[in-house]
Amino acid sequence: MAKKAMIEREKKRQRLVAKYAEKRAALKEVIKDESKPMEERFRASLKLAGLPRNSSPTRLHNRCQLTGRPHAYYRKLKVSRIMLRELGSHGQIPGMVKSSW
């Protein structure tokens, strides 16, 4: 049950990142613009801090799409090493053959 929850939580974070990406970029431009008055830049930084935490791209984490495992993640296949081995053993990954000796 916890595995599904972590996968859903990560999907929610991805949706929030996509939703607030433009707003975050616009606020960061105002903050970096030296020609703007200090008060306006400060207000922009407060607005940026007021956005949801999970809308920041740094909060995203690569997780296995099948188990939710965050470690030993293969980016191309979006699965962990454990699921890669299991799927390869069952012949469910095209072109992959698990060798054993």
N, CA, C and O of each residue as an XYZ file, in Angstrom:
404
protein
N       0.823     -1.200      0.000
C       0.000      0.000      0.000
C       0.863      1.258      0.000
O       0.555      2.233     -0.685
N       1.947      1.226      0.775
C       2.821      2.400      0.864
C       3.513      2.673     -0.465
O       3.804      3.824     -0.792
N       3.776      1.618     -1.230
C       4.450      1.783     -2.517
C       3.587      2.593     -3.461
O       4.075      3.508     -4.124
N       2.312      2.263     -3.527
C       1.382      2.990     -4.388
C       1.282      4.443     -3.941
O       1.184      5.347     -4.771
N       1.308      4.665     -2.638
C       1.200      6.031     -2.120
C       2.394      6.872     -2.547
O       2.238      8.047     -2.877
N       3.586      6.278     -2.543
C       4.776      7.036     -2.943
C       4.740      7.361     -4.434
O       5.149      8.446     -4.847
N       4.253      6.426     -5.236
C       4.149      6.665     -6.671
C       3.143      7.780     -6.934
O       3.395      8.666     -7.752
N       2.003      7.740     -6.245
C       0.976      8.773     -6.418
C       1.475     10.130     -5.938
O       1.182     11.153     -6.555
N       2.223     10.144     -4.849
C       2.773     11.392     -4.328
C       3.740     12.024     -5.339
O       3.752     13.239     -5.534
N       4.541     11.177     -5.967
C       5.492     11.674     -6.961
C       4.762     12.216     -8.192
O       5.174     13.225     -8.766
N       3.688     11.551     -8.591
C       2.888     12.039     -9.723
C       2.247     13.389     -9.384
O       2.162     14.274    -10.235
N       1.803     13.535     -8.154
C       1.213     14.806     -7.720
C       2.257     15.918     -7.776
O       1.962     17.033     -8.206
N       3.473     15.612     -7.342
C       4.558     16.596     -7.408
C       4.836     16.999     -8.852
O       5.055     18.176     -9.136
N       4.830     16.029     -9.768
C       5.077     16.331    -11.173
C       3.994     17.250    -11.729
O       4.284     18.160    -12.505
N       2.748     17.011    -11.331
C       1.654     17.888    -11.782
C       1.830     19.298    -11.244
O       1.623     20.270    -11.971
N       2.212     19.420     -9.970
C       2.408     20.745     -9.370
C       3.568     21.490    -10.013
O       3.481     22.698    -10.231
N       4.646     20.788    -10.319
C       5.797     21.411    -10.976
C       5.373     21.969    -12.325
O       5.722     23.096    -12.675
N       4.619     21.179    -13.080
C       4.167     21.632    -14.403
C       3.204     22.815    -14.277
O       3.252     23.745    -15.082
N       2.343     22.778    -13.280
C       1.332     23.825    -13.103
C       1.972     25.175    -12.760
O       1.558     26.208    -13.286
N       2.970     25.166    -11.887
C       3.558     26.411    -11.397
C       4.862     26.801    -12.090
O       5.495     27.773    -11.680
N       5.281     26.077    -13.124
C       6.576     26.333    -13.760
C       6.680     27.758    -14.298
O       7.676     28.438    -14.049
N       5.673     28.216    -15.025
C       5.718     29.563    -15.608
C       5.722     30.636    -14.522
O       6.476     31.605    -14.609
N       4.892     30.469    -13.512
C       4.801     31.447    -12.430
C       6.131     31.546    -11.685
O       6.599     32.642    -11.375
N       6.739     30.383    -11.401
C       8.034     30.364    -10.712
C       9.100     31.068    -11.545
O       9.899     31.842    -11.017
N       9.109     30.794    -12.851
C      10.104     31.400    -13.738
C       9.935     32.921    -13.782
O      10.920     33.658    -13.745
N       8.681     33.391    -13.860
C       8.419     34.835    -13.913
C       8.866     35.511    -12.616
O       9.477     36.579    -12.656
N       8.570     34.904    -11.475
C       8.966     35.476    -10.191
C      10.490     35.500    -10.044
O      11.048     36.457     -9.508
N      11.150     34.464    -10.513
C      12.613     34.426    -10.425
C      13.246     35.491    -11.299
O      14.274     36.063    -10.937
N      12.632     35.765    -12.461
C      13.143     36.830    -13.334
C      13.048     38.180    -12.645
O      13.972     38.989    -12.729
N      11.931     38.430    -11.961
C      11.760     39.700    -11.235
C      12.794     39.808    -10.124
O      13.375     40.872     -9.913
N      13.023     38.712     -9.416
C      13.979     38.717     -8.307
C      15.394     38.996     -8.803
O      16.147     39.713     -8.144
N      15.764     38.439     -9.956
C      17.121     38.598    -10.487
C      17.344     39.942    -11.176
O      18.487     40.356    -11.367
N      16.262     40.627    -11.550
C      16.367     41.881    -12.298
C      16.847     43.009    -11.374
O      16.105     43.473    -10.508
N      18.083     43.436    -11.571
C      18.692     44.469    -10.722
C      18.058     45.850    -10.936
O      18.147     46.713    -10.063
N      17.419     46.059    -12.096
C      16.849     47.367    -12.388
C      15.543     47.621    -11.633
O      15.114     48.768    -11.511
N      14.916     46.574    -11.131
C      13.662     46.708    -10.375
C      13.956     47.231     -8.974
O      15.024     46.967     -8.421
N      13.009     47.973     -8.397
C      13.194     48.450     -7.020
C      13.278     47.279     -6.030
O      12.717     46.208     -6.262
N      13.970     47.506     -4.955
C      14.199     46.458     -3.953
C      12.883     45.947     -3.365
O      12.749     44.753     -3.097
N      11.907     46.844     -3.161
C      10.622     46.425     -2.579
C       9.892     45.446     -3.496
O       9.311     44.462     -3.040
N       9.933     45.734     -4.796
C       9.259     44.855     -5.758
C       9.939     43.486     -5.803
O       9.267     42.456     -5.865
N      11.256     43.478     -5.773
C      11.999     42.221     -5.782
C      11.718     41.423     -4.505
O      11.608     40.198     -4.547
N      11.604     42.115     -3.385
C      11.321     41.446     -2.122
C       9.918     40.850     -2.129
O       9.714     39.734     -1.652
N       8.939     41.597     -2.674
C       7.572     41.075     -2.780
C       7.541     39.826     -3.657
O       6.833     38.863     -3.364
N       8.320     39.858     -4.739
C       8.380     38.691     -5.624
C       8.978     37.488     -4.901
O       8.531     36.358     -5.098
N       9.975     37.724     -4.074
C      10.578     36.604     -3.337
C       9.596     36.049     -2.300
O       9.586     34.846     -2.041
N       8.776     36.914     -1.710
C       7.757     36.435     -0.767
C       6.690     35.615     -1.498
O       6.223     34.597     -0.988
N       6.313     36.067     -2.691
C       5.336     35.303     -3.484
C       5.905     33.946     -3.872
O       5.201     32.936     -3.851
N       7.182     33.932     -4.226
C       7.839     32.670     -4.583
C       7.853     31.725     -3.384
O       7.615     30.526     -3.529
N       8.127     32.262     -2.219
C       8.145     31.444     -0.998
C       6.737     30.969     -0.641
O       6.578     29.951      0.032
N       5.718     31.700     -1.089
C       4.335     31.338     -0.794
C       3.778     30.236     -1.683
O       2.711     29.689     -1.404
N       4.499     29.906     -2.755
C       4.041     28.827     -3.630
C       4.185     27.482     -2.912
O       4.992     27.360     -1.991
N       3.422     26.489     -3.319
C       3.536     25.166     -2.670
C       4.955     24.612     -2.768
O       5.612     24.750     -3.800
N       5.412     23.999     -1.714
C       6.769     23.431     -1.700
C       6.969     22.406     -2.799
O       8.017     22.365     -3.444
N       5.957     21.582     -3.004
C       6.089     20.512     -3.989
C       6.040     21.016     -5.423
O       6.134     20.217     -6.355
N       5.895     22.326     -5.624
C       5.906     22.859     -6.983
C       7.327     23.177     -7.443
O       7.533     23.619     -8.573
N       8.297     22.952     -6.575
C       9.693     23.168     -6.938
C      10.255     21.920     -7.617
O      10.073     20.811     -7.116
N      10.941     22.091     -8.762
C      11.483     20.916     -9.459
C      12.498     20.126     -8.646
O      12.709     18.944     -8.916
N      13.122     20.741     -7.671
C      14.110     20.016     -6.870
C      13.459     19.002     -5.939
O      14.144     18.144     -5.381
N      12.150     19.092     -5.768
C      11.447     18.132     -4.912
C      11.147     16.822     -5.642
O      10.779     15.832     -5.010
N      11.299     16.809     -6.956
C      11.039     15.589     -7.719
C      12.146     14.577     -7.470
O      13.309     14.938     -7.293
N      11.769     13.317     -7.458
C      12.732     12.248     -7.252
C      12.407     11.120     -8.209
O      11.240     10.776     -8.395
N      13.427     10.545     -8.815
C      13.203      9.409     -9.710
C      12.803      8.197     -8.895
O      13.491      7.825     -7.943
N      11.698      7.583     -9.263
C      11.218      6.392     -8.572
C      10.800      5.345     -9.582
O      10.354      5.665    -10.684
N      10.947      4.098     -9.197
C      10.492      2.986    -10.021
C       8.977      3.125    -10.216
O       8.240      3.328     -9.252
N       8.523      3.015    -11.456
C       7.101      3.171    -11.751
C       6.274      1.969    -11.290
O       5.049      2.053    -11.202
N       6.934      0.868    -11.000
C       6.211     -0.336    -10.578
C       6.189     -0.511     -9.070
O       5.182     -0.935     -8.504
N       7.308     -0.182     -8.413
C       7.395     -0.436     -6.969
C       7.503      0.832     -6.133
O       7.218      0.801     -4.936
N       7.909      1.948     -6.735
C       8.097      3.182     -5.977
C       9.473      3.281     -5.342
O       9.738      4.214     -4.584
N      10.351      2.335     -5.639
C      11.691      2.315     -5.044
C      12.535      3.478     -5.577
O      12.626      3.659     -6.791
N      13.156      4.272     -4.687
C      13.910      5.443     -5.140
C      15.371      5.172     -5.499
O      16.014      6.028     -6.106
N      15.907      4.017     -5.145
C      17.324      3.741     -5.375
C      17.514      2.789     -6.552
O      16.600      2.049     -6.914
N      18.705      2.812     -7.146
C      19.077      1.934     -8.257
C      18.039      2.024     -9.368
O      17.476      1.013     -9.786
N      17.790      3.249     -9.846
C      16.750      3.556    -10.818
C      17.351      3.685    -12.210
O      18.311      4.432    -12.400
N      16.806      2.975    -13.179
C      17.243      3.077    -14.571
C      16.347      4.085    -15.281
O      15.153      3.844    -15.455
N      16.925      5.218    -15.693
C      16.132      6.303    -16.255
C      15.421      5.937    -17.545
O      14.261      6.298    -17.744
N      16.110      5.222    -18.418
C      15.500      4.887    -19.712
C      14.251      4.025    -19.556
O      13.268      4.217    -20.271
N      14.288      3.087    -18.633
C      13.168      2.164    -18.460
C      12.220      2.574    -17.342
O      11.112      2.049    -17.240
N      12.654      3.511    -16.503
C      11.872      4.014    -15.364
C      11.513      2.911    -14.368
O      10.421      2.901    -13.798
N      12.457      1.980    -14.169
C      12.262      0.917    -13.186
C      13.540      0.764    -12.360
O      14.611      1.219    -12.762
N      13.410      0.120    -11.208
C      14.566     -0.121    -10.347
C      15.314     -1.356    -10.841
O      14.814     -2.102    -11.681
N      16.510     -1.559    -10.312
C      17.331     -2.696    -10.724
C      16.640     -4.017    -10.421
O      16.794     -4.985    -11.166
N      15.885     -4.061     -9.338
C      15.213     -5.300     -8.945
C      14.124     -5.658     -9.955
O      14.005     -6.810    -10.374
N      13.334     -4.658    -10.339
C      12.277     -4.910    -11.317
C      12.866     -5.155    -12.702
O      12.308     -5.927    -13.482
N      13.985     -4.509    -13.016
C      14.658     -4.739    -14.295
C      15.065     -6.204    -14.405
O      14.858     -6.840    -15.438
N      15.637     -6.723    -13.347
C      16.064     -8.126    -13.330
C      14.868     -9.065    -13.449
O      14.907    -10.042    -14.197
N      13.812     -8.761    -12.710
C      12.626     -9.613    -12.729
C      11.945     -9.599    -14.098
O      11.589    -10.651    -14.628
N      11.764     -8.404    -14.667
C      11.138     -8.292    -15.984
C      12.006     -8.936    -17.060
O      11.495     -9.566    -17.985
N      13.332     -8.773    -16.933
C      14.246     -9.398    -17.883
C      14.195    -10.911    -17.805
O      14.293    -11.591    -18.827
N      14.044    -11.443    -16.606
C      13.968    -12.895    -16.427
C      12.725    -13.479    -17.076
O      12.752    -14.594    -17.598
N      11.639    -12.723    -17.042
C      10.381    -13.188    -17.617
C      10.250    -12.838    -19.101
O       9.245    -13.165    -19.732
N      11.273    -12.171    -19.658
C      11.257    -11.829    -21.077
C      10.308    -10.705    -21.437
O       9.839    -10.635    -22.573
N      10.012     -9.819    -20.487
C       9.054     -8.732    -20.728
C       9.720     -7.450    -21.202
O       9.033     -6.470    -21.489
N      11.059     -7.439    -21.291
C      11.774     -6.280    -21.815
C      12.367     -6.689    -23.162
O      13.215     -7.579    -23.213
N      11.932     -6.049    -24.260
C      12.413     -6.443    -25.589
C      13.930     -6.296    -25.705
O      14.502     -5.278    -25.315
N      14.559     -7.320    -26.244
C      16.001     -7.281    -26.475
C      16.850     -7.606    -25.268
O      18.077     -7.588    -25.366
N      16.247     -7.899    -24.140
C      17.016     -8.204    -22.932
C      16.876     -9.677    -22.584
O      15.774    -10.220    -22.507
N      18.016    -10.298    -22.379
C      18.026    -11.696    -21.969
C      18.859    -11.777    -20.698
O      20.008    -11.336    -20.677
N      18.287    -12.334    -19.642
C      19.039    -12.489    -18.404
C      19.887    -13.734    -18.509
O      19.392    -14.836    -18.745
N      21.164    -13.533    -18.331
C      22.058    -14.688    -18.399
C      22.250    -15.277    -17.013
O      22.217    -14.563    -16.011
N      22.448    -16.575    -16.967
C      22.753    -17.232    -15.696
C      23.756    -18.336    -15.985
O      23.683    -19.003    -17.017
N      24.673    -18.518    -15.080
C      25.700    -19.548    -15.275
C      25.988    -20.257    -13.991
O      26.826    -21.158    -13.958
